[in-house]
Amino acid sequence: MSVYGKVMRSEAGKGLTLISPTLVYALLLLAAPLISIVLLSFWTQQFLTIQRDFTIANYAEALTDPLYRELMLRSLRISGMVTMVTVVLAFPVAYFISFHVRPDRKSLWLFLITIPFWTSYLIRVFLWRVILAYDGPVNSGLIATGMIDEPLSWILYNANSVVITLAHAFAPFAILPIFVSLEKIDRSLLEAARDLGESKAMTFLRVTLPLAMPGVLAAVLIVFIPTVGDYVTPRLVGGSGGTMIANMIYAQIFDLNDRPMGATLAVLAMMVVAMVLLWGVSRLRFWLWLVDRAGGGAKGIGAAIGAALAEILVLRALFSLGPALLGPGVAVIVLLLLATAGSVLILMRVPKGRWGI
Amino acid sequence: MRLTPLTVFASLYLLVLYAPIVLLPLFAFNDGTVIAFPLQGFTTQWFAALLDTPALHQATLNSLVIAVSTSVFATILGLFAARAATRYSFPAKAGVVGFIMLPLVLPEVIVAISLLIVLMQLGLDSGTWSIIAGHTLICTPFAIAILQGSFSNMDRSLEEAAVDLGETPWSTFRLITLPLVTPGIIASLLICFTISLDEFIIAFFLSGNEPTLPVYLWGQLRFPARLPVVMALGTILVILSVLLLVLAETFRRRGLKRAGLKDTGGFL
């Protein structure tokens, strides 16, 4: 038998052969296009011709122009808010379904929660515009009951309405992973904690919550990443104050006809999201590790909060001093690299704790 | 079920989740051109208006062609990957499967832009075929997730028994494996069809001058006078999606029953 034949008949060979059509498709339609937008981001466009000289001019412009920076930060801020609202509201529902719903009713509840997600996204977003409008059900209802005198203006055509709409759209994404991790919890662990004298609240805090953490983390990732790049919601309910980075990417490519700049913003958005998530996960692990190291309780929480505050203060100082010392573009890059290096170092050195992060 | 604060919260949550969809038929049957309260009266004229809009019919046809092709391609690609992932172990398995599942978390804007830029640089015209290609990419992870469930629920000794009794690998697959995963395949086809029918961003970037149904809808949202018609169309789309989902869920459950397993949850 030839070497080729041997490889093809082995377990690994069979598996790789079988998955190859799907893998090749993903390589051609995902990897290759992603690589080409990275390439394109290092080129520039003069009117209609693309200049194929390698340059970081696009990145310098994207990082220093206050408009791009504001849009990027706003996208992160809005997505962060959406993620927080979605996960905090989803946890009790996932907990309810996992712990309080009869086992044969669970899949019905999950089905009910996923149905709205499968109905036209455009129409759902547009209906939020109707709901939050000046003469919409929220305002007319509140006025009719006498709770307010005039329509609320802070819920339409701004960042708040984008947060409300996106939090609604991504609700099932947060519930499902949390539900799965709650289902996996061995119920006898909870009984053991109660038998050993823990109160109901402490059992939840010290047993249920740490074991559900991987699901919470998955929910955070699955909500945060796609919402940063949302295009429809900011356009329909965001007004000018709710515009996000995806709208700018679209404008660069279709309206301003600057494809390399559009590609640059897309690449930057992905990189920034990856860095922010890396920072968040690594710091969470570090702080939880500090809490346990300091022996838990008030002392441990104090240590963790101290470390968090110290780092945030240092980062803020660097952000305000850096541009003066290094120039604005270089300062941002150096800071992002430093923060990422720190995150990687923490993830490599600090072990995964009992919180599973 | 006892009335605890948690029950109340979960019920309220469900209510808010459904709020937009409940409003949809209210405005679709409302006899007024403004989408606002109070409601004016009952009419079916907006549904009638759907019938004499040729552009809408063309967009619907485009969407159906795209959704059917996408569901078939994505399910076939999903079958390969799900079978490989559940049956064999091979080097870099987690990495390979993770990469194929990547479109699940990647912002759709990124997928749409990178595809569009490749098409532009290659000098190709975007159109129906490119939307099918893009939709297949983002639907394949969903197909894999559903099919992986069916494959891993399957009792492997059934296949071994067939081989022992003299069946070839291909006839084993055709006679034993395929019938057992058929409910999963049907669920996957229906889910991919629903996703493709509803997908906007990729279609918006790649449609050129052949709009799909969501792209057509997007264009109509700019004209206030057309909004009641959009509501009527939305009502039909929502009813269609819910029907497809109930069907997919029924097949998924039938698959579980056939494999002799207890139901543990929904899709995803």
Contacts between the chains, C-beta under 8 A, distances in Angstrom:
chain1	res1	chain2	res2	distance
A	11	B	88	5.6
A	11	B	89	6.3
A	11	B	90	7.0
A	12	B	88	7.3
A	12	B	89	7.3
A	12	B	90	4.2
A	12	B	91	5.8
A	13	B	90	7.7
A	14	B	88	5.5
A	14	B	90	7.9
A	15	B	84	5.0
A	15	B	87	7.3
A	15	B	88	3.0
A	15	B	89	6.5
A	15	B	90	3.4
A	15	B	93	7.2
A	16	B	84	7.6
A	16	B	90	4.9
A	16	B	91	7.7
A	18	B	80	5.7
A	18	B	83	5.9
A	18	B	84	3.8
A	18	B	87	7.7
A	18	B	88	6.8
A	19	B	80	6.1
A	19	B	81	5.2
A	19	B	84	3.7
A	19	B	85	7.0
A	19	B	90	7.6
A	19	B	96	6.3
A	19	B	97	7.7
A	19	B	100	7.9
A	20	B	80	7.8
A	21	B	77	6.3
A	21	B	80	5.0
A	22	B	77	4.4
A	22	B	78	7.3
A	22	B	80	5.0
A	22	B	81	4.0
A	22	B	84	8.0
A	22	B	100	5.7
A	22	B	140	6.5
A	22	B	144	7.8
A	23	B	81	7.7
A	23	B	96	5.8
A	23	B	99	7.6
A	23	B	100	6.4
A	25	B	77	5.8
A	25	B	136	7.4
A	25	B	137	7.3
A	25	B	140	7.4
A	26	B	99	6.1
A	26	B	100	4.8
A	26	B	102	7.6
A	26	B	137	7.0
A	26	B	140	7.5
A	29	B	115	6.9
A	29	B	133	6.0
A	29	B	134	7.4
A	29	B	136	7.8
A	29	B	137	4.8
A	30	B	99	7.7
A	30	B	102	6.6
A	30	B	103	6.6
A	30	B	111	7.2
A	30	B	114	7.9
A	30	B	137	6.1
A	31	B	99	7.6
A	32	B	118	6.9
A	33	B	111	7.8
A	33	B	114	3.5
A	33	B	115	5.3
A	33	B	117	7.0
A	33	B	118	4.7
A	34	B	110	7.7
A	34	B	114	5.3
A	36	B	114	6.8
A	36	B	117	6.2
A	36	B	118	5.4
A	36	B	121	6.7
A	37	B	113	6.5
A	37	B	114	4.6
A	37	B	117	5.5
A	40	B	117	6.0
A	40	B	121	7.5
A	89	B	13	6.7
A	92	B	6	6.2
A	92	B	9	5.5
A	92	B	10	7.2
A	93	B	9	7.2
A	93	B	10	5.1
A	93	B	13	5.1
A	95	B	6	7.2
A	96	B	6	4.8
A	96	B	7	6.9
A	96	B	9	7.3
A	96	B	10	4.4
A	97	B	10	7.4
A	100	B	1	7.6
A	100	B	4	7.4
A	100	B	6	6.2
A	100	B	7	7.1
A	101	B	1	7.8
A	104	B	263	7.8
A	106	B	264	7.9
A	106	B	265	6.7
A	107	B	253	7.9
A	107	B	263	5.0
A	107	B	264	7.5
A	107	B	265	5.7
A	107	B	266	5.8
A	110	B	265	5.4
A	110	B	266	4.0
A	111	B	245	7.8
A	111	B	249	5.9
A	111	B	266	5.2
A	112	B	14	6.3
A	113	B	14	7.1
A	113	B	17	6.7
A	114	B	245	7.8
A	114	B	266	5.6
A	114	B	267	6.6
A	114	B	268	7.4
A	115	B	242	6.1
A	115	B	245	6.2
A	116	B	17	5.2
A	116	B	18	6.1
A	116	B	20	7.5
A	116	B	21	5.8
A	118	B	194	5.6
A	118	B	195	8.0
A	118	B	198	7.2
A	118	B	241	5.2
A	118	B	242	7.7
A	118	B	245	5.4
A	119	B	21	6.0
A	119	B	198	7.5
A	119	B	237	7.1
A	119	B	238	4.5
A	119	B	241	4.9
A	119	B	242	7.1
A	120	B	198	5.4
A	120	B	214	6.9
A	120	B	217	7.5
A	120	B	234	5.9
A	120	B	237	5.0
A	120	B	238	6.6
A	120	B	241	7.2
A	121	B	198	6.1
A	121	B	200	6.2
A	121	B	214	7.8
A	122	B	200	5.6
A	122	B	214	5.4
A	122	B	217	5.5
A	122	B	218	6.1
A	122	B	221	7.5
A	123	B	20	7.7
A	123	B	24	6.7
A	123	B	217	7.2
A	123	B	230	7.5
A	123	B	234	3.9
A	123	B	237	7.0
A	123	B	238	7.3
A	124	B	20	5.0
A	124	B	21	7.3
A	126	B	221	6.0
A	126	B	230	7.6
A	127	B	20	3.8
A	127	B	21	7.8
A	127	B	23	5.6
A	127	B	24	6.5
A	128	B	20	6.3
A	130	B	23	6.6
A	130	B	27	7.4
A	130	B	35	5.2
A	130	B	36	7.1
A	131	B	19	6.7
A	131	B	20	6.7
A	131	B	23	6.9
A	133	B	36	6.6
A	135	B	36	4.5
A	135	B	37	6.6
A	136	B	36	6.7
A	136	B	37	7.2
A	137	B	23	7.4
A	137	B	37	6.1
A	140	B	37	5.4
A	168	B	16	7.2
A	168	B	17	7.1
A	168	B	20	7.5
A	171	B	13	7.8
A	171	B	17	6.0
A	176	B	265	8.0
A	176	B	266	7.7
A	176	B	268	5.3
A	179	B	265	7.2
A	180	B	265	7.3
A	183	B	264	7.5
A	183	B	265	7.5
A	221	B	105	6.6
A	222	B	104	8.0
A	222	B	105	6.1
A	225	B	105	5.0
A	225	B	106	7.2
A	225	B	107	6.5
A	226	B	105	6.7
A	226	B	106	7.7
A	226	B	107	5.1
A	226	B	108	7.2
A	228	B	107	6.3
A	229	B	107	2.6
A	229	B	108	7.0
A	229	B	109	4.3
A	229	B	110	6.0
A	230	B	107	7.3
A	230	B	109	7.7
A	231	B	109	5.5
A	231	B	201	5.9
A	232	B	200	6.4
A	232	B	201	7.3
A	236	B	221	7.2
A	246	B	107	7.2
A	246	B	109	4.5
A	249	B	109	6.3
A	249	B	113	6.3
A	250	B	109	7.6
A	253	B	113	6.8
A	253	B	116	7.2
A	253	B	117	7.8
A	259	B	117	6.1
A	259	B	120	6.9
A	262	B	113	6.5
A	262	B	117	7.9
A	263	B	113	7.2
A	263	B	117	6.2
A	266	B	109	7.2
A	266	B	110	5.6
A	266	B	113	5.3
A	266	B	114	7.4
A	269	B	107	7.7
A	269	B	110	7.6
A	270	B	107	8.0
A	270	B	110	6.2
